[in-house]
Amino acid sequence: MGRLFGTDGVRGLANHMLTCDLAYKIGQATVKVLKMAKHKPRILIGRDTRLSGGMLEAALIAGVCSVGGEAMIAGVIPTPAVAYLARHYKTDAGIVISASHNSMEYNGIKIFNSQGYKLSDELEERIESIILDNSEEMIYPTGVDVGRVVRVKNAVRHYVEFLKSTRDVRFDGIKLVVDCANGSASRIAPDLFSQLGAEVYAIYDEPDGININRLCGSTYPEKLQEYVVEMGADVGLAFDGDADRLIAVDERGKIVDGDQMLVIFGLDMKKRGLLKKDTVVGTVMSNLGFDKALQEAGCNVVKTSVGDRYVLEKMLEEGYNIGGEQSGHIIFLDYNTTGDGILTALQLLSVLKRENKKLSELAKVMEKFPQVLVNAKVSEENKLSYSQHPDIQEEIKRLEERFAGEGRVLIRPSGTEPLVRVMIEGKDQCEIEEYAVGLAKLIEERLS
């Protein structure tokens, strides 16, 4: 990770770490690294619904325009929409102001290039150097060379048209409960599914700037589970604040996570001759049942580090067309260049219609091994220190020996939050919970 950029852009407490001054400088530096002779860079800017979004948007726009860029404002719109629209409008970059699934007091800035891919490490490092080291001189134009602001009126409509083009069936007869996380899916997802024939009940679709992700969405699906059962729905869909991930709920109220959906998609694509190299890309956090189900069906499994950018890098490098994470970030590279929760939902419902099966039946193709994930809360500066602390390393080694051959232990720092994540898989749920909680507590005590 860089000095500003983590695995998912720049992220921090809004107006504290992620200040207007920093947003202003990011806008300037982005134009600087993209500027070409006789060409005014066009930067598409979108944001989610959190309160600080308007403030940071204004600062970012000012930064872009102050060095001669054109700021194209899409307003509140999902992150993957910006990735798609950067290509559609042929802009030089797309910038999203969002902290994804994090609570409202956080925000972030993520930059896509003209092809809808996250910026390379080299460009991120150059932007960091411009901001932190004043490594390149800024030139401030005047007169007709000052940048301009353009409001994009049809951004949502163009994104919805794209989403509709990715499926070939209607959803008549499917009853849905859609949890919009009070985020950027709120103004798009319920209406889209209704247009395609589904009976839709929307929840957490009234954003007020403060309630984004608050006990709702893909990280808090419990209420959605209850609603699905109470209403006799066929499927529940939970997005996060910027709608780049999806967690589903079957008709019995059971969670269907990213690993399970990847298996469903992989087998469906293989059956239809669409799975490139018969391979699905997952991460080191993918459940052991994920590997087993795909391999038994004749598919190959490739693993990467945690983070959708690493999944995407492997897909591009090796020519694969589907991959993702247990958290619900799923990349359909035939359609979009980043995880897209609404697109994933459309593909899931399409499989349901083609197979004429309930979601619980589709999910049976993968048997989940017991898995526990516990977050150890530490300071941002200490989250990488666990690997050097002797007490922590001794306990990790002991647990690895305990679960050798019948499970695994995985420890990793979060790329976006001040957390060290402890994941243990094994045969006994109670046992792995006890060990995971104990190790997380030890990490907190030693690194507090």
Backbone torsions as a table, in degrees:
resi	resn	phi	psi	omega
1	MET	NA	147.1	-177.9
2	GLY	-85.8	-170.4	-177.7
3	ARG	-76.2	-27.2	175.9
4	LEU	-118.0	-43.4	-174.8
5	PHE	-85.6	128.6	171.3
6	GLY	-96.7	-155.5	-180.0
7	THR	-72.5	-15.5	-177.5
8	ASP	-136.2	49.0	178.4
9	GLY	87.2	-164.8	176.8
10	VAL	-89.3	128.9	-177.8
11	ARG	-143.8	144.2	178.2
12	GLY	178.3	-178.8	178.9
13	LEU	-65.9	120.5	-175.8
14	ALA	-64.3	134.7	179.7
15	ASN	73.7	8.1	175.8
16	HIS	-123.2	-70.8	173.2
17	MET	-86.3	-47.7	177.9
18	LEU	-92.5	90.1	-175.1
19	THR	-96.2	169.3	174.6
20	CYS	-63.2	-36.6	178.8
21	ASP	-61.7	-43.1	179.4
22	LEU	-66.7	-43.6	178.4
23	ALA	-60.0	-42.6	177.7
24	TYR	-57.8	-46.2	-178.3
25	LYS	-70.0	-34.0	176.4
26	ILE	-64.4	-41.1	176.3
27	GLY	-59.5	-45.9	178.9
28	GLN	-62.7	-48.5	-175.4
29	ALA	-65.9	-35.2	178.7
30	THR	-62.8	-45.5	177.0
31	VAL	-62.8	-40.7	-178.6
32	LYS	-59.0	-46.1	-176.6
33	VAL	-75.8	-17.3	-178.3
34	LEU	-102.2	-12.5	-171.3
35	LYS	-68.0	134.9	177.9
36	MET	-122.1	160.9	178.7
37	ALA	-60.2	136.8	177.7
38	LYS	57.6	27.9	-178.9
39	HIS	-140.6	121.2	177.7
40	LYS	-88.7	113.2	-177.6
41	PRO	-59.8	135.5	177.8
42	ARG	-106.7	119.6	-175.4
43	ILE	-115.8	117.2	176.9
44	LEU	-84.1	131.5	-176.6
45	ILE	-124.9	125.8	174.9
46	GLY	-129.0	165.9	-179.3
47	ARG	-151.6	166.8	174.0
48	ASP	-93.9	-163.8	-168.6
49	THR	-93.3	-0.3	-173.2
50	ARG	-68.4	152.7	-171.5
51	LEU	-54.0	-41.4	-175.1
52	SER	-76.5	-7.0	-175.7
53	GLY	-61.2	-43.3	-179.8
54	GLY	-63.7	-40.3	179.5
55	MET	-62.5	-49.0	-178.4
56	LEU	-70.0	-33.4	176.4
57	GLU	-60.5	-45.5	-179.7
58	ALA	-60.5	-41.9	-179.7
59	ALA	-67.4	-41.7	179.7
60	LEU	-63.6	-44.2	177.5
61	ILE	-58.6	-45.7	-179.9
62	ALA	-60.1	-41.4	178.6
63	GLY	-63.8	-44.8	179.3
64	VAL	-60.3	-48.7	-175.2
65	CYS	-72.2	-29.3	-176.8
66	SER	-65.2	-21.9	179.1
67	VAL	-113.9	20.1	170.9
68	GLY	93.1	11.2	178.3
69	GLY	-86.3	163.3	175.3
70	GLU	-106.0	121.5	-179.1
71	ALA	-96.6	115.7	179.2
72	MET	-101.0	114.1	-170.0
73	ILE	-97.4	115.0	179.3
74	ALA	-92.9	-15.1	-179.2
75	GLY	77.2	-151.9	-179.3
76	VAL	-74.8	119.3	-174.4
77	ILE	-161.9	149.4	-179.9
78	PRO	-60.9	151.2	176.2
79	THR	-53.6	-50.0	-178.8
80	PRO	-63.5	-22.4	175.9
81	ALA	-65.0	-39.3	179.2
82	VAL	-65.3	-40.7	177.6
83	ALA	-60.3	-43.1	179.1
84	TYR	-69.2	-47.6	-174.3
85	LEU	-68.4	-25.1	174.9
86	ALA	-60.2	-38.5	176.3
87	ARG	-74.1	-45.0	-175.3
88	HIS	-61.1	-41.5	-178.7
89	TYR	-91.0	-2.2	-179.8
90	LYS	56.7	45.3	176.4
91	THR	-82.9	170.1	178.6
92	ASP	-84.3	-20.8	178.4
93	ALA	-166.5	162.3	171.9
94	GLY	-127.9	135.1	179.7
95	ILE	-122.3	132.6	177.8
96	VAL	-113.9	131.7	174.1
97	ILE	-101.1	102.9	-175.9
98	SER	-165.9	149.5	170.8
99	ALA	-112.9	24.8	171.1
100	SER	55.2	-115.2	-175.2
101	HIS	-89.2	-3.3	-177.9
102	ASN	-70.6	162.3	-179.1
103	SER	-69.6	166.9	-165.7
104	MET	-63.4	-25.7	-176.7
105	GLU	-72.9	-14.2	177.1
106	TYR	-94.3	157.3	169.9
107	ASN	-150.3	173.7	-177.2
108	GLY	-154.6	167.1	176.4
109	ILE	-133.2	120.2	-179.2
110	LYS	-120.5	136.9	-175.5
111	ILE	-117.5	129.8	172.5
112	PHE	-107.8	149.5	175.3
113	ASN	-84.0	-172.8	-174.8
114	SER	-65.5	-18.8	179.1
115	GLN	-97.5	4.9	177.6
116	GLY	85.2	10.4	177.5
117	TYR	-98.6	151.8	175.1
118	LYS	-61.6	148.6	-179.0
119	LEU	-58.6	149.4	176.5
120	SER	-66.0	160.3	177.3
121	ASP	-58.9	-36.6	-177.8
122	GLU	-63.5	-44.0	179.7
123	LEU	-69.5	-38.9	176.8
124	GLU	-61.7	-41.6	179.4
125	GLU	-65.7	-35.5	177.7
126	ARG	-67.1	-41.3	177.2
127	ILE	-62.1	-44.4	177.4
128	GLU	-58.4	-42.9	-178.1
129	SER	-66.8	-38.0	177.5
130	ILE	-62.7	-43.3	-176.3
131	ILE	-74.8	-46.6	-171.5
132	LEU	-89.3	-28.0	-174.8
133	ASP	-114.7	-0.8	-174.9
134	ASN	50.4	43.1	-172.9
135	SER	-72.7	-18.1	-179.6
136	GLU	-135.5	140.5	-177.5
137	GLU	-75.3	135.8	174.6
138	MET	-88.1	137.5	176.0
139	ILE	-110.8	124.1	-176.0
140	TYR	-103.3	104.8	-177.8
141	PRO	-71.9	162.7	176.8
142	THR	-131.0	174.0	176.1
143	GLY	60.3	-135.3	-175.7
144	VAL	-69.9	-10.4	-178.0
145	ASP	-89.3	-7.1	174.6
146	VAL	-64.6	146.0	-178.7
147	GLY	-68.4	164.4	-180.0
148	ARG	-125.2	161.1	177.7
149	VAL	-109.1	130.1	179.4
150	VAL	-124.7	127.8	176.7
151	ARG	-89.1	123.3	-179.3
152	VAL	-88.8	109.9	-171.9
153	LYS	-78.7	-28.8	-171.6
154	ASN	-112.0	22.1	-176.2
155	ALA	-59.0	-48.3	-178.6
156	VAL	-63.2	-44.0	-179.0
157	ARG	-61.5	-42.3	-179.7
158	HIS	-66.7	-37.4	177.4
159	TYR	-66.6	-43.2	179.5
160	VAL	-63.5	-39.5	177.1
161	GLU	-61.3	-40.3	176.1
162	PHE	-62.1	-47.2	-179.1
163	LEU	-58.5	-44.4	-179.6
164	LYS	-60.6	-33.2	-177.3
165	SER	-71.0	-12.8	-175.7
166	THR	-87.8	-5.0	179.9
167	ARG	-128.2	156.5	-175.1
168	ASP	-121.8	14.0	178.2
169	VAL	-132.6	158.8	172.2
170	ARG	-97.2	167.5	-174.2
171	PHE	-113.7	25.9	177.9
172	ASP	-55.8	135.4	178.5
173	GLY	91.9	-7.3	178.7
174	ILE	-96.7	129.1	178.4
175	LYS	-102.1	121.2	-173.8
176	LEU	-117.9	146.1	162.8
177	VAL	-115.0	124.6	-173.9
178	VAL	-117.0	117.1	178.2
179	ASP	-98.2	110.6	-174.6
180	CYS	-90.7	2.2	177.8
181	ALA	59.6	19.3	-175.1
182	ASN	52.2	34.6	-176.8
183	GLY	-119.4	-153.4	-170.7
184	SER	-76.1	-8.0	173.5
185	ALA	-78.1	-14.4	-171.1
186	SER	-59.3	-38.6	-175.9
187	ARG	-91.4	4.5	-175.5
188	ILE	-125.6	-56.3	-167.5
189	ALA	-60.6	-53.4	-176.5
190	PRO	-57.6	-43.7	-178.7
191	ASP	-67.2	-39.5	179.8
192	LEU	-61.3	-48.1	-178.9
193	PHE	-66.2	-34.3	175.8
194	SER	-64.3	-43.8	178.6
195	GLN	-59.3	-29.9	-178.0
196	LEU	-91.4	10.6	170.0
197	GLY	103.7	-8.6	-178.3
198	ALA	-75.4	153.3	171.0
199	GLU	-90.1	115.9	-168.2
200	VAL	-116.7	132.1	171.6
201	TYR	-118.8	113.3	-177.2
202	ALA	-94.7	137.9	174.9
203	ILE	-130.0	155.8	-179.4
204	TYR	50.1	50.3	-178.1
205	ASP	-121.5	26.6	179.8
206	GLU	-125.8	72.3	-177.4
207	PRO	-65.5	139.4	177.0
208	ASP	-125.6	12.0	-179.8
209	GLY	91.8	-20.7	-175.6
210	ILE	-112.9	-27.8	-171.2
211	ASN	-94.0	8.1	178.6
212	ILE	-59.6	128.8	179.0
213	ASN	64.9	5.9	-174.1
214	ARG	-78.2	103.5	179.9
215	LEU	52.7	38.8	179.4
216	CYS	-155.9	176.7	177.2
217	GLY	80.0	-168.4	-171.0
218	SER	-65.8	-22.4	178.7
219	THR	-91.9	-10.2	176.5
220	TYR	-136.9	72.0	-174.0
221	PRO	-85.8	5.5	-173.4
222	GLU	-59.6	-44.2	179.4
223	LYS	-64.9	-38.5	177.5
224	LEU	-61.2	-42.0	178.6
225	GLN	-58.6	-43.5	179.8
226	GLU	-64.6	-44.2	-178.3
227	TYR	-63.0	-41.6	-178.5
228	VAL	-59.0	-45.1	-179.5
229	VAL	-68.7	-47.0	-178.2
230	GLU	-59.3	-37.9	-174.1
231	MET	-94.3	-2.7	-179.7
232	GLY	64.5	35.8	-178.4
233	ALA	-78.7	160.1	178.3
234	ASP	-83.8	-35.2	-175.1
235	VAL	-148.9	145.3	168.8
236	GLY	-114.0	141.1	-179.7
237	LEU	-125.5	123.6	-179.9
238	ALA	-119.8	119.0	176.6
239	PHE	-99.3	168.2	171.4
240	ASP	-101.9	-175.7	-170.2
241	GLY	-57.4	-34.4	-179.9
242	ASP	-109.0	9.5	172.0
243	ALA	61.2	32.6	175.1
244	ASP	-100.3	1.3	176.2
245	ARG	-137.4	159.8	-179.0
246	LEU	-138.7	134.6	165.8
247	ILE	-119.2	131.8	-177.5
248	ALA	-105.5	161.6	177.0
249	VAL	-131.1	130.7	-179.7
250	ASP	-82.2	178.8	-173.1
251	GLU	-65.8	-14.9	178.0
252	ARG	-94.8	-1.2	-179.0
253	GLY	88.9	14.3	-179.7
254	LYS	-92.6	140.6	179.3
255	ILE	-68.0	137.6	169.2
256	VAL	-119.8	106.6	-171.7
257	ASP	-91.0	-175.0	-176.5
258	GLY	-60.9	-39.1	177.7
259	ASP	-60.3	-47.7	-179.4
260	GLN	-63.5	-41.0	178.6
261	MET	-65.8	-38.3	178.3
262	LEU	-61.6	-38.9	176.9
263	VAL	-64.9	-45.3	178.4
264	ILE	-58.0	-46.7	-178.9
265	PHE	-67.4	-43.3	-178.7
266	GLY	-59.6	-45.8	-179.9
267	LEU	-67.4	-38.5	178.1
268	ASP	-65.0	-43.8	-179.3
269	MET	-68.4	-37.2	176.9
270	LYS	-63.9	-43.1	179.8
271	LYS	-59.8	-36.5	-177.3
272	ARG	-94.4	6.8	177.6
273	GLY	72.6	25.1	-175.9
274	LEU	-108.8	-4.8	-175.4
275	LEU	-87.5	106.7	-176.6
276	LYS	-65.4	129.7	179.4
277	LYS	57.1	20.2	179.7
278	ASP	49.2	39.6	-171.9
279	THR	-128.4	137.5	173.3
280	VAL	-117.8	135.1	-178.9
281	VAL	-100.1	126.7	175.0
282	GLY	-123.0	-164.5	178.0
283	THR	-125.7	175.0	179.2
284	VAL	-63.9	-16.3	177.8
285	MET	-86.6	-8.9	-179.2
286	SER	-59.5	140.4	-178.7
287	ASN	-63.3	147.5	178.8
288	LEU	-59.6	-28.5	177.5
289	GLY	-66.2	-26.3	176.5
290	PHE	-61.4	-50.1	178.5
291	ASP	-60.7	-46.8	-174.3
292	LYS	-62.1	-46.6	-176.2
293	ALA	-65.0	-43.7	-178.2
294	LEU	-70.4	-42.3	-178.9
295	GLN	-65.5	-37.7	178.1
296	GLU	-66.3	-24.6	179.1
297	ALA	-91.3	6.1	177.5
298	GLY	85.7	17.6	178.6
299	CYS	-100.9	153.2	174.5
300	ASN	-92.6	149.5	178.3
301	VAL	-122.0	129.0	176.2
302	VAL	-119.5	135.3	-177.4
303	LYS	-112.7	145.5	175.6
304	THR	-128.5	176.7	170.3
305	SER	-64.7	162.0	179.1
306	VAL	-69.3	137.0	-178.6
307	GLY	128.8	127.4	-175.9
308	ASP	-64.8	-23.2	177.6
309	ARG	-65.7	-34.1	179.0
310	TYR	-74.4	-35.9	174.7
311	VAL	-61.3	-47.5	-179.1
312	LEU	-63.1	-42.5	179.2
313	GLU	-57.3	-44.3	179.7
314	LYS	-66.1	-40.7	179.4
315	MET	-61.9	-44.2	179.7
316	LEU	-68.4	-39.6	-177.4
317	GLU	-64.9	-39.9	-173.0
318	GLU	-106.9	-5.0	177.7
319	GLY	80.7	32.6	176.8
320	TYR	-92.8	158.9	-176.5
321	ASN	-122.0	4.1	171.3
322	ILE	-146.9	139.9	178.1
323	GLY	-169.4	168.1	179.8
324	GLY	172.0	-165.8	-173.6
325	GLU	-127.2	158.9	177.4
326	GLN	-58.3	-29.9	-177.9
327	SER	-69.7	-9.8	177.8
328	GLY	105.8	2.6	170.0
329	HIS	-75.6	110.6	179.1
330	ILE	-126.5	129.4	-176.8
331	ILE	-107.8	117.5	171.3
332	PHE	-100.5	93.9	-171.7
333	LEU	-68.4	-15.8	174.5
334	ASP	-69.3	-18.6	-175.2
335	TYR	-117.9	-46.9	-176.2
336	ASN	-140.8	165.7	-171.9
337	THR	-99.6	5.9	-178.6
338	THR	-150.8	170.3	175.8
339	GLY	-61.1	137.0	-175.9
340	ASP	-140.6	106.0	-174.9
341	GLY	-63.6	-41.5	-178.0
342	ILE	-70.4	-41.0	175.1
343	LEU	-60.1	-42.7	178.0
344	THR	-60.8	-42.0	178.4
345	ALA	-62.1	-41.9	178.7
346	LEU	-61.7	-41.2	179.7
347	GLN	-68.7	-37.0	179.0
348	LEU	-65.1	-46.2	179.2
349	LEU	-65.8	-31.3	177.6
350	SER	-65.7	-41.0	177.0
351	VAL	-63.6	-42.1	178.1
352	LEU	-55.8	-46.5	-178.3
353	LYS	-68.5	-42.4	-179.1
354	ARG	-65.7	-40.2	-177.2
355	GLU	-85.6	-16.4	-177.2
356	ASN	53.6	47.5	-179.6
357	LYS	-128.4	159.3	172.9
358	LYS	-76.4	156.6	-179.1
359	LEU	-62.6	-35.4	178.7
360	SER	-61.4	-35.4	177.9
361	GLU	-68.2	-43.6	178.9
362	LEU	-63.2	-39.2	-176.5
363	ALA	-69.9	-17.8	-179.6
364	LYS	-64.9	-15.0	-178.5
365	VAL	-65.6	-16.1	178.9
366	MET	-124.5	125.1	174.1
367	GLU	-93.4	117.2	-178.0
368	LYS	-79.8	130.4	172.8
369	PHE	-79.7	144.1	176.7
370	PRO	-53.6	130.7	-175.3
371	GLN	-145.0	136.3	179.7
372	VAL	-126.2	134.2	175.5
373	LEU	-123.1	121.0	179.9
374	VAL	-123.6	134.5	179.4
375	ASN	-96.2	126.4	172.8
376	ALA	-95.1	120.9	-178.2
377	LYS	-84.9	119.1	-179.8
378	VAL	-135.0	173.1	177.2
379	SER	-75.6	155.3	-178.3
380	GLU	-57.1	-41.1	-176.0
381	GLU	-73.8	-17.1	-177.1
382	ASN	-101.4	-4.0	-170.3
383	LYS	-70.2	-14.9	176.5
384	LEU	-94.7	-4.4	-171.9
385	SER	-81.9	-10.7	-176.4
386	TYR	-58.8	-31.5	-175.6
387	SER	-73.9	-13.0	179.0
388	GLN	-104.7	-5.2	-175.6
389	HIS	-88.8	120.9	-174.0
390	PRO	-60.3	-41.9	-179.0
391	ASP	-63.0	-42.2	-179.3
392	ILE	-67.7	-44.4	-179.2
393	GLN	-64.8	-36.0	178.2
394	GLU	-64.4	-41.5	179.9
395	GLU	-69.5	-39.1	177.4
396	ILE	-61.3	-44.6	179.3
397	LYS	-61.2	-40.6	179.9
398	ARG	-63.1	-42.5	-179.3
399	LEU	-70.4	-36.2	177.5
400	GLU	-62.5	-39.5	177.2
401	GLU	-67.8	-37.2	180.0
402	ARG	-63.5	-40.4	-174.3
403	PHE	-100.5	8.5	179.8
404	ALA	-60.0	127.2	177.6
405	GLY	87.4	-15.4	-178.5
406	GLU	-137.4	17.8	178.8
407	GLY	169.3	-161.3	178.8
408	ARG	-161.5	162.0	177.9
409	VAL	-125.3	128.8	179.8
410	LEU	-132.9	125.8	179.0
411	ILE	-120.2	130.9	178.4
412	ARG	-152.7	144.7	174.1
413	PRO	-76.4	144.0	175.2
414	SER	-68.0	142.4	177.2
415	GLY	-83.1	-10.4	-173.6
416	THR	-128.1	-10.7	-175.6
417	GLU	-136.8	160.6	177.7
418	PRO	-78.8	67.9	-175.2
419	LEU	-138.2	149.6	165.5
420	VAL	-113.5	121.8	-175.6
421	ARG	-92.5	129.7	179.2
422	VAL	-111.2	116.3	179.3
423	MET	-120.7	129.4	176.4
424	ILE	-130.1	133.8	172.8
425	GLU	-115.3	144.6	178.6
426	GLY	-172.1	-173.8	-175.9
427	LYS	-84.8	-28.1	-173.6
428	ASP	-111.8	115.1	-175.9
429	GLN	-60.4	-45.7	-178.1
430	CYS	-63.4	-40.8	-178.9
431	GLU	-65.3	-46.5	-177.3
432	ILE	-68.8	-31.9	175.7
433	GLU	-63.4	-44.5	-179.4
434	GLU	-61.0	-45.8	-179.1
435	TYR	-67.9	-40.6	-178.0
436	ALA	-66.0	-43.6	178.4
437	VAL	-63.4	-41.2	-179.9
438	GLY	-63.6	-42.4	-179.9
439	LEU	-69.3	-40.4	178.3
440	ALA	-61.7	-40.6	178.5
441	LYS	-63.6	-41.1	178.9
442	LEU	-62.6	-43.3	179.8
443	ILE	-62.3	-43.5	178.8
444	GLU	-62.7	-42.3	-178.5
445	GLU	-65.3	-42.1	-175.8
446	ARG	-78.5	-27.4	-175.4
447	LEU	-110.5	10.0	-179.3
448	SER	-70.8	NA	NA
